[in-house]
């Protein structure tokens, strides 16, 4: 069986003879072309870190952020096409808003992840649509369930994680994450680890300039997702 598309990659709704959907694999390649994003779940919350590549000195600082606020208690970091990530964040916000309107309480992260996974999967079923070129990491902290972290892939698959990474240096970042004893560490310690990993895996030859984005949600923020203050890191 051939490993290239040869006509089977023209539609997201078509399987190749060896059981692959090439459009989903290509979406994964789009994610690998973006800056590295990672998320770590500690004992008191979740930390997000993103390497946002800056391709021009003329760009305004802080534009096109890759970390999004979904609900007061849920944050999302994304690797891949920033426009797709923005669209996915908008859908997630609508789902969270509808849940609050219907049930009068904040949406559980497991429920929101399930709905978004179904949405991502729906975009892999029809020939007139293309899969989202984004891998999203969603984290929250609540008194009832503590810290939670999920990673959603372009195929619609989602897993719960203690630490996950996506983007250009995904493999190197995962190797470094495996060395961190995250379950024993607080977010105040993990935010420094996250920043250190982003700087370690950054390719200074290909991508000289980048902005480090950091956010967290945890017991210390009263369950509110917020940007990490500049004086912390």
Phi and psi in degrees as GROMACS dihedral restraints (atoms count N, CA, C in turn):
[ dihedral_restraints ]
;  ai    aj    ak    al  type     phi  dphi    fc
    3     4     5     6     1   -77.0    20    10
    4     5     6     7     1   148.0    20    10
    6     7     8     9     1   -96.4    20    10
    7     8     9    10     1    -3.2    20    10
    9    10    11    12     1  -102.4    20    10
   10    11    12    13     1   167.5    20    10
   12    13    14    15     1   -61.7    20    10
   13    14    15    16     1   -51.4    20    10
   15    16    17    18     1    42.2    20    10
   16    17    18    19     1    50.9    20    10
   18    19    20    21     1    95.7    20    10
   19    20    21    22     1   -18.8    20    10
   21    22    23    24     1   -87.7    20    10
   22    23    24    25     1    -0.6    20    10
   24    25    26    27     1  -104.4    20    10
   25    26    27    28     1    12.2    20    10
   27    28    29    30     1   -82.2    20    10
   28    29    30    31     1   -16.6    20    10
   30    31    32    33     1  -140.5    20    10
   31    32    33    34     1   142.0    20    10
   33    34    35    36     1   -74.4    20    10
   34    35    36    37     1   -13.8    20    10
   36    37    38    39     1   -94.6    20    10
   37    38    39    40     1     7.0    20    10
   39    40    41    42     1  -116.2    20    10
   40    41    42    43     1   129.8    20    10
   42    43    44    45     1   -85.6    20    10
   43    44    45    46     1   147.0    20    10
   45    46    47    48     1   -83.4    20    10
   46    47    48    49     1   166.5    20    10
   48    49    50    51     1   -58.5    20    10
   49    50    51    52     1   -26.6    20    10
   51    52    53    54     1   -95.0    20    10
   52    53    54    55     1    19.2    20    10
   54    55    56    57     1    80.0    20    10
   55    56    57    58     1    25.0    20    10
   57    58    59    60     1  -109.6    20    10
   58    59    60    61     1   150.8    20    10
   60    61    62    63     1  -112.4    20    10
   61    62    63    64     1   102.7    20    10
   63    64    65    66     1   -65.5    20    10
   64    65    66    67     1   -33.3    20    10
   66    67    68    69     1   -60.8    20    10
   67    68    69    70     1   -35.4    20    10
   69    70    71    72     1   -68.8    20    10
   70    71    72    73     1   -39.3    20    10
   72    73    74    75     1   -65.9    20    10
   73    74    75    76     1   -37.4    20    10
   75    76    77    78     1   -67.0    20    10
   76    77    78    79     1   -35.6    20    10
   78    79    80    81     1   -62.7    20    10
   79    80    81    82     1   -37.7    20    10
   81    82    83    84     1   -63.3    20    10
   82    83    84    85     1   -35.7    20    10
   84    85    86    87     1   -66.1    20    10
   85    86    87    88     1   -36.1    20    10
   87    88    89    90     1   -63.0    20    10
   88    89    90    91     1   -37.0    20    10
   90    91    92    93     1   -66.1    20    10
   91    92    93    94     1   -40.8    20    10
   93    94    95    96     1   -68.0    20    10
   94    95    96    97     1   -16.8    20    10
   96    97    98    99     1   -85.6    20    10
   97    98    99   100     1    -6.6    20    10
   99   100   101   102     1   -96.9    20    10
  100   101   102   103     1   172.3    20    10
  102   103   104   105     1   -62.5    20    10
  103   104   105   106     1   157.5    20    10
  105   106   107   108     1   -73.4    20    10
  106   107   108   109     1   138.2    20    10
  108   109   110   111     1  -127.9    20    10
  109   110   111   112     1   142.4    20    10
  111   112   113   114     1  -145.3    20    10
  112   113   114   115     1   158.1    20    10
  114   115   116   117     1  -140.3    20    10
  115   116   117   118     1   140.2    20    10
  117   118   119   120     1  -129.3    20    10
  118   119   120   121     1   132.5    20    10
  120   121   122   123     1  -101.1    20    10
  121   122   123   124     1   116.6    20    10
  123   124   125   126     1  -102.1    20    10
  124   125   126   127     1  -168.0    20    10
  126   127   128   129     1   -77.3    20    10
  127   128   129   130     1   -18.2    20    10
  129   130   131   132     1  -126.7    20    10
  130   131   132   133     1    14.4    20    10
  132   133   134   135     1   161.9    20    10
  133   134   135   136     1  -167.3    20    10
  135   136   137   138     1  -127.7    20    10
  136   137   138   139     1   138.3    20    10
  138   139   140   141     1  -115.2    20    10
  139   140   141   142     1   135.2    20    10
  141   142   143   144     1  -113.8    20    10
  142   143   144   145     1   140.5    20    10
  144   145   146   147     1  -140.5    20    10
  145   146   147   148     1   135.5    20    10
  147   148   149   150     1  -135.2    20    10
  148   149   150   151     1   135.3    20    10
  150   151   152   153     1   -94.5    20    10
  151   152   153   154     1   101.9    20    10
  153   154   155   156     1   -95.2    20    10
  154   155   156   157     1   109.8    20    10
  156   157   158   159     1   -67.8    20    10
  157   158   159   160     1   131.2    20    10
  159   160   161   162     1  -107.0    20    10
  160   161   162   163     1   112.2    20    10
  162   163   164   165     1   -90.2    20    10
  163   164   165   166     1    -8.9    20    10
  165   166   167   168     1  -146.6    20    10
  166   167   168   169     1   141.5    20    10
  168   169   170   171     1   -69.8    20    10
  169   170   171   172     1   -14.7    20    10
  171   172   173   174     1   -82.1    20    10
  172   173   174   175     1   -11.7    20    10
  174   175   176   177     1   -67.2    20    10
  175   176   177   178     1   143.3    20    10
  177   178   179   180     1   -74.9    20    10
  178   179   180   181     1   137.9    20    10
  180   181   182   183     1   -65.8    20    10
  181   182   183   184     1   136.3    20    10
  183   184   185   186     1    91.3    20    10
  184   185   186   187     1    -2.5    20    10
  186   187   188   189     1   -77.0    20    10
  187   188   189   190     1   154.3    20    10
  189   190   191   192     1    51.4    20    10
  190   191   192   193     1    55.7    20    10
  192   193   194   195     1   -64.6    20    10
  193   194   195   196     1   147.6    20    10
  195   196   197   198     1  -107.3    20    10
  196   197   198   199     1     2.9    20    10
  198   199   200   201     1  -112.4    20    10
  199   200   201   202     1   129.1    20    10
  201   202   203   204     1  -122.5    20    10
  202   203   204   205     1   148.5    20    10
  204   205   206   207     1   -95.7    20    10
  205   206   207   208     1   118.6    20    10
  207   208   209   210     1   -93.6    20    10
  208   209   210   211     1   -52.2    20    10
  210   211   212   213     1  -138.6    20    10
  211   212   213   214     1   175.3    20    10
  213   214   215   216     1   -57.1    20    10
  214   215   216   217     1   -32.2    20    10
  216   217   218   219     1  -105.9    20    10
  217   218   219   220     1     3.0    20    10
  219   220   221   222     1  -126.3    20    10
  220   221   222   223     1   131.0    20    10
  222   223   224   225     1  -119.0    20    10
  223   224   225   226     1   158.4    20    10
  225   226   227   228     1  -139.2    20    10
  226   227   228   229     1   131.5    20    10
  228   229   230   231     1  -113.9    20    10
  229   230   231   232     1   143.3    20    10
  231   232   233   234     1  -133.7    20    10
  232   233   234   235     1   143.8    20    10
  234   235   236   237     1  -120.6    20    10
  235   236   237   238     1   140.0    20    10
  237   238   239   240     1   126.4    20    10
  238   239   240   241     1  -150.0    20    10
  240   241   242   243     1   -73.2    20    10
  241   242   243   244     1   120.3    20    10
  243   244   245   246     1   -64.2    20    10
  244   245   246   247     1   -30.9    20    10
  246   247   248   249     1   -68.8    20    10
  247   248   249   250     1   -39.1    20    10
  249   250   251   252     1   -65.4    20    10
  250   251   252   253     1   -39.4    20    10
  252   253   254   255     1   -63.4    20    10
  253   254   255   256     1   -40.2    20    10
  255   256   257   258     1   -64.0    20    10
  256   257   258   259     1   -40.9    20    10
  258   259   260   261     1   -64.5    20    10
  259   260   261   262     1   -42.7    20    10
  261   262   263   264     1   -65.3    20    10
  262   263   264   265     1   -38.5    20    10
  264   265   266   267     1   -64.0    20    10
  265   266   267   268     1   -38.9    20    10
  267   268   269   270     1   -63.5    20    10
  268   269   270   271     1   -41.9    20    10
  270   271   272   273     1   -64.2    20    10
  271   272   273   274     1   -42.9    20    10
  273   274   275   276     1   -62.2    20    10
  274   275   276   277     1   -40.6    20    10
  276   277   278   279     1   -63.9    20    10
  277   278   279   280     1   -40.8    20    10
  279   280   281   282     1   -62.7    20    10
  280   281   282   283     1   -42.4    20    10
  282   283   284   285     1   -63.5    20    10
  283   284   285   286     1   -42.9    20    10
  285   286   287   288     1   -65.0    20    10
  286   287   288   289     1   -41.0    20    10
  288   289   290   291     1   -65.5    20    10
  289   290   291   292     1   -42.9    20    10
  291   292   293   294     1   -64.7    20    10
  292   293   294   295     1   -38.5    20    10
  294   295   296   297     1   -64.2    20    10
  295   296   297   298     1   -43.5    20    10
  297   298   299   300     1   -63.7    20    10
  298   299   300   301     1   -39.2    20    10
  300   301   302   303     1   -67.1    20    10
  301   302   303   304     1   -39.1    20    10
  303   304   305   306     1   -78.0    20    10
  304   305   306   307     1   -40.5    20    10
  306   307   308   309     1  -113.8    20    10
  307   308   309   310     1    -7.3    20    10
  309   310   311   312     1    72.2    20    10
  310   311   312   313     1    20.8    20    10
  312   313   314   315     1  -147.7    20    10
  313   314   315   316     1   168.5    20    10
  315   316   317   318     1   -70.4    20    10
  316   317   318   319     1   144.0    20    10
  318   319   320   321     1   -70.3    20    10
  319   320   321   322     1   131.8    20    10
  321   322   323   324     1   -66.5    20    10
  322   323   324   325     1   144.3    20    10
  324   325   326   327     1   -61.8    20    10
  325   326   327   328     1   -37.4    20    10
  327   328   329   330     1   -59.9    20    10
  328   329   330   331     1   -40.8    20    10
  330   331   332   333     1   -67.6    20    10
  331   332   333   334     1   -44.3    20    10
  333   334   335   336     1   -65.4    20    10
  334   335   336   337     1   -40.5    20    10
  336   337   338   339     1   -61.8    20    10
  337   338   339   340     1   -41.4    20    10
  339   340   341   342     1   -61.9    20    10
  340   341   342   343     1   -44.7    20    10
  342   343   344   345     1   -64.7    20    10
  343   344   345   346     1   -42.5    20    10
  345   346   347   348     1   -67.8    20    10
  346   347   348   349     1   -37.4    20    10
  348   349   350   351     1   -61.4    20    10
  349   350   351   352     1   -41.3    20    10
  351   352   353   354     1   -63.8    20    10
  352   353   354   355     1   -38.1    20    10
  354   355   356   357     1   -66.3    20    10
  355   356   357   358     1   -45.6    20    10
  357   358   359   360     1   -61.7    20    10
  358   359   360   361     1   -41.3    20    10
  360   361   362   363     1   -65.6    20    10
  361   362   363   364     1   -37.6    20    10
  363   364   365   366     1   -59.2    20    10
  364   365   366   367     1   -30.6    20    10
  366   367   368   369     1   -79.3    20    10
  367   368   369   370     1     2.1    20    10
  369   370   371   372     1  -107.8    20    10
  370   371   372   373     1     6.1    20    10
  372   373   374   375     1  -105.6    20    10
  373   374   375   376     1   -16.9    20    10
  375   376   377   378     1  -120.7    20    10
  376   377   378   379     1   142.3    20    10
  378   379   380   381     1   -70.2    20    10
  379   380   381   382     1   -23.8    20    10
  381   382   383   384     1   -83.9    20    10
  382   383   384   385     1     0.5    20    10
  384   385   386   387     1  -122.3    20    10
  385   386   387   388     1   161.2    20    10
  387   388   389   390     1  -121.8    20    10
  388   389   390   391     1   150.4    20    10
  390   391   392   393     1   -63.6    20    10
  391   392   393   394     1   154.8    20    10
  393   394   395   396     1   -68.7    20    10
  394   395   396   397     1   130.2    20    10
  396   397   398   399     1   -89.2    20    10
  397   398   399   400     1    58.3    20    10
  399   400   401   402     1  -150.5    20    10
  400   401   402   403     1   141.1    20    10
  402   403   404   405     1  -111.3    20    10
  403   404   405   406     1   124.7    20    10
  405   406   407   408     1  -113.9    20    10
  406   407   408   409     1   138.1    20    10
  408   409   410   411     1  -113.9    20    10
  409   410   411   412     1   125.4    20    10
  411   412   413   414     1  -121.3    20    10
  412   413   414   415     1   131.2    20    10
  414   415   416   417     1  -136.5    20    10
  415   416   417   418     1   153.4    20    10
  417   418   419   420     1  -154.1    20    10
  418   419   420   421     1   169.1    20    10
  420   421   422   423     1  -140.4    20    10
  421   422   423   424     1   129.7    20    10
  423   424   425   426     1  -133.9    20    10
  424   425   426   427     1   157.5    20    10
  426   427   428   429     1   -63.4    20    10
  427   428   429   430     1   -34.3    20    10
  429   430   431   432     1   -73.3    20    10
  430   431   432   433     1   -43.6    20    10
  432   433   434   435     1  -112.9    20    10
  433   434   435   436     1    -9.2    20    10
  435   436   437   438     1    73.1    20    10
  436   437   438   439     1  -148.4    20    10
  438   439   440   441     1   -82.7    20    10
  439   440   441   442     1   137.9    20    10
  441   442   443   444     1  -135.7    20    10
  442   443   444   445     1   144.9    20    10
  444   445   446   447     1  -144.4    20    10
  445   446   447   448     1   129.3    20    10
  447   448   449   450     1  -130.2    20    10
  448   449   450   451     1   149.9    20    10
  450   451   452   453     1  -122.9    20    10
  451   452   453   454     1   128.1    20    10
  453   454   455   456     1  -110.4    20    10
  454   455   456   457     1   132.5    20    10
  456   457   458   459     1  -104.4    20    10
  457   458   459   460     1   164.0    20    10
  459   460   461   462     1   -56.8    20    10
  460   461   462   463     1   -25.8    20    10
  462   463   464   465     1   -74.4    20    10
  463   464   465   466     1   -14.7    20    10
  465   466   467   468     1   100.2    20    10
  466   467   468   469     1    -3.5    20    10
  468   469   470   471     1   -74.6    20    10
  469   470   471   472     1   138.4    20    10
  471   472   473   474     1  -137.0    20    10
  472   473   474   475     1   143.1    20    10
  474   475   476   477     1  -132.4    20    10
  475   476   477   478     1   153.9    20    10
  477   478   479   480     1   -85.0    20    10
  478   479   480   481     1   141.1    20    10
  480   481   482   483     1  -135.7    20    10
  481   482   483   484     1   157.8    20    10
  483   484   485   486     1   -92.7    20    10
  484   485   486   487     1   -30.0    20    10
  486   487   488   489     1  -159.5    20    10
  487   488   489   490     1   136.2    20    10
  489   490   491   492     1  -144.3    20    10
  490   491   492   493     1   158.9    20    10
  492   493   494   495     1  -146.1    20    10
  493   494   495   496     1   154.9    20    10
  495   496   497   498     1  -152.5    20    10
  496   497   498   499     1   160.5    20    10
  498   499   500   501     1   112.1    20    10
  499   500   501   502     1  -162.9    20    10
  501   502   503   504     1   -56.1    20    10
  502   503   504   505     1   -48.9    20    10
  504   505   506   507     1  -104.6    20    10
  505   506   507   508     1    38.2    20    10
  507   508   509   510     1   -54.8    20    10
  508   509   510   511     1   -47.7    20    10
  510   511   512   513     1   -63.3    20    10
  511   512   513   514     1   -47.1    20    10
  513   514   515   516     1   -64.5    20    10
  514   515   516   517     1   -40.2    20    10
  516   517   518   519     1   -64.7    20    10
  517   518   519   520     1   -41.2    20    10
  519   520   521   522     1   -64.4    20    10
  520   521   522   523     1   -39.0    20    10
  522   523   524   525     1   -60.7    20    10
  523   524   525   526     1   -42.7    20    10
  525   526   527   528     1   -69.8    20    10
  526   527   528   529     1   -37.9    20    10
  528   529   530   531     1   -62.4    20    10
  529   530   531   532     1   -36.6    20    10
  531   532   533   534     1   -65.6    20    10
  532   533   534   535     1   -19.6    20    10
  534   535   536   537     1   -83.6    20    10
  535   536   537   538     1   -14.6    20    10
  537   538   539   540     1   -88.0    20    10
  538   539   540   541     1   130.0    20    10
  540   541   542   543     1   -85.9    20    10
  541   542   543   544     1    70.6    20    10
  543   544   545   546     1   -64.9    20    10
  544   545   546   547     1   -30.8    20    10
  546   547   548   549     1   -69.9    20    10
  547   548   549   550     1   -18.3    20    10
  549   550   551   552     1  -100.4    20    10
  550   551   552   553     1    -4.0    20    10
  552   553   554   555     1  -108.6    20    10
  553   554   555   556     1   150.2    20    10
  555   556   557   558     1   -86.3    20    10
  556   557   558   559     1   166.1    20    10
  558   559   560   561     1   -65.8    20    10
  559   560   561   562     1   -29.9    20    10
  561   562   563   564     1   -61.5    20    10
  562   563   564   565     1   -34.3    20    10
  564   565   566   567     1   -81.9    20    10
  565   566   567   568     1   -39.0    20    10
  567   568   569   570     1   -68.7    20    10
  568   569   570   571     1   -30.6    20    10
  570   571   572   573     1   -64.8    20    10
  571   572   573   574     1   -32.9    20    10
  573   574   575   576     1   -72.6    20    10
  574   575   576   577     1   -37.6    20    10
  576   577   578   579     1   -64.0    20    10
  577   578   579   580     1   -43.1    20    10
  579   580   581   582     1   -61.9    20    10
  580   581   582   583     1   -46.0    20    10
  582   583   584   585     1   -63.3    20    10
  583   584   585   586     1   -40.1    20    10
  585   586   587   588     1   -63.0    20    10
  586   587   588   589     1   -41.7    20    10
  588   589   590   591     1   -64.2    20    10
  589   590   591   592     1   -43.5    20    10
  591   592   593   594     1   -60.4    20    10
  592   593   594   595     1   -42.8    20    10
  594   595   596   597     1   -68.4    20    10
  595   596   597   598     1   -33.9    20    10
  597   598   599   600     1   -68.0    20    10
  598   599   600   601     1   -41.0    20    10
  600   601   602   603     1   -88.9    20    10
  601   602   603   604     1    -7.4    20    10
  603   604   605   606     1   -65.7    20    10
  604   605   606   607     1   131.7    20    10
  606   607   608   609     1   -90.5    20    10
  607   608   609   610     1   102.3    20    10
  609   610   611   612     1   -73.3    20    10
  610   611   612   613     1   -18.8    20    10
  612   613   614   615     1   -75.5    20    10
  613   614   615   616     1   -50.3    20    10
  615   616   617   618     1   -81.6    20    10
  616   617   618   619     1   -42.1    20    10
  618   619   620   621     1  -124.1    20    10
  619   620   621   622     1    91.9    20    10
  621   622   623   624     1   -71.7    20    10
  622   623   624   625     1   -44.7    20    10
  624   625   626   627     1  -103.0    20    10
  625   626   627   628     1   138.3    20    10
  627   628   629   630     1  -155.5    20    10
  628   629   630   631     1   157.4    20    10
  630   631   632   633     1  -108.7    20    10
  631   632   633   634     1   138.0    20    10
  633   634   635   636     1   -95.5    20    10
  634   635   636   637     1   119.6    20    10
  636   637   638   639     1  -104.4    20    10
  637   638   639   640     1   132.2    20    10
  639   640   641   642     1  -133.4    20    10
  640   641   642   643     1   137.0    20    10
  642   643   644   645     1  -147.1    20    10
  643   644   645   646     1   165.1    20    10
  645   646   647   648     1  -153.0    20    10
  646   647   648   649     1   161.5    20    10
  648   649   650   651     1  -145.4    20    10
  649   650   651   652     1   134.0    20    10
  651   652   653   654     1  -175.9    20    10
  652   653   654   655     1  -171.1    20    10
  654   655   656   657     1   -62.5    20    10
  655   656   657   658     1   -35.9    20    10
  657   658   659   660     1   -71.9    20    10
  658   659   660   661     1   -18.1    20    10
  660   661   662   663     1  -102.9    20    10
  661   662   663   664     1    11.4    20    10
  663   664   665   666     1    58.3    20    10
  664   665   666   667     1    35.0    20    10
  666   667   668   669     1    76.4    20    10
  667   668   669   670     1    15.8    20    10
  669   670   671   672     1  -104.0    20    10
  670   671   672   673     1   127.4    20    10
  672   673   674   675     1   -75.7    20    10
  673   674   675   676     1   127.2    20    10
  675   676   677   678     1  -150.6    20    10
  676   677   678   679     1   160.7    20    10
  678   679   680   681     1   -66.7    20    10
  679   680   681   682     1   142.4    20    10
  681   682   683   684     1   -70.9    20    10
  682   683   684   685     1   127.0    20    10
  684   685   686   687     1   -58.1    20    10
  685   686   687   688     1   144.8    20    10
  687   688   689   690     1   -60.1    20    10
  688   689   690   691     1   -31.4    20    10
  690   691   692   693     1   -74.8    20    10
  691   692   693   694     1   -10.7    20    10
  693   694   695   696     1   -78.4    20    10
  694   695   696   697     1   -40.8    20    10
